[in-house]
Amino acid sequence: MKSPIEEFCLAVELQLTRANRREMVVLLGELREHLEDKQGALMARGIDETQAAREAVAAMGDPAEIGRELGKLYDPLWLWLDRLVLGLLVWLLFWGIFLGIEYLSIFMGEWGRP
């Protein structure tokens, strides 16, 4: 079973549709760290670990709303540009491999004849 903090972070992540993977990792890491700090402070006051995690999550509010608001910080243009550049690089890589093989076959075919 997942901890309340992990469930909270997952619920926030589901709303982050505009962030790329790197941005999500950073954002969720910061969120998790904040919740764990709050949990630690509650545990220092004598609350057990599970209850402290629940209270830390409850103090944050609705994870879906937090995720939607955080998602507004990311411009979808950069996400699509990131995907476009990645697709272009993959296309160029395959095209380069194809041309390299074609060049070698032509080159070796001319020089390999007696």
N, C-alpha and C positions, 0 to 999 in steps of 0.2 A: 504494500500500500504506500502511496506517495505521501509525503509530508504536506501539511497545509501550505507551506511556502512553495513547494514544487507545483502544487495544483494551482496556486494563485499565479505563479509565473507562466504556467502553460495557458491559463485563461487570458492573460495579457497578450501572450505571443500570438494567439489565434486572431487577435484584432489588429495586429501589426502587418497589414497587407502591403503597405508602401515601402517598408524598410527591406533592405537586402540582408543577406545572411550575416555579413560582418556587423552591420549596424544592430541587428537583433541580438547577436551574441554580446556585444558591448552593453546595450541597453538592459537586457535581462540580467547580465552579470551585476550591473549597478543596482538594479531593483532587488535582486537576491541578497546582495551584500547589505543593503539598507534594512531589509526584513530580518536578516540574521543578526544585525546589530541591535535592532529593536527587541528581538527575541532574547539576546544576551542580556540586555538591560533588565528585561522582565524577570529573567532567571536569577539575576543578581538580587532581585527583591524577594526571592524565595518561591517563585512560581515554577512548577515543573515544566520540562522541556516542551511537551506536546501542547499544554495549555498556553504556554508563552508564545508558541508559534501561531496558535489560533488567534490569540489576542493581537499579535503583530499584524496578521493578515486582516483582521477585522478593523484595525485602526486605519488601514490603507483605503478601505472603501471598496467599491464595486470594481473588480478587475476588468470587466468588459468596457466600462466607461473610461478607466485609466488607459487601457489599450487603444481605444478609439482616439482619445485626446493626444496620446503620444504619437499615434500614427499620423496625425495631422501635421506633425513637425517635419515629416519627410515628404519631399516633393516627388511625385511619381515620375517626373521626367528623368531624374537621376537613376531610378530603378530601371526604366526602359532603356536608357542610354547604356547602363552597365550591361544589360542583357544583349543589346545590339553589338556592343564592342566585343563581348565574349563570342557571340555567334560569328562575327566577322573574322576574329582571330582563328577560330576553328575552321572556317571555310578557307581562309588563306593557308592554313597548315595543310589541309587535305589537297588543295590545289597545288601547293608547292611540292608535296610528295608526288602527286600525279605527274607534274611537269618534270620533276627530277628523274622519275622512272622512265618517262617518255624520252628525255634527253639521253639518258644512259643507253637505252635500247637502240636509238638511232646512232649514237656515237660508237657503241660497241659493234653495231651491225656493219658500219662502214669500215672500221679499222680491223675488224675481225676476219674480213674476207681475204683469201689468198690472192 
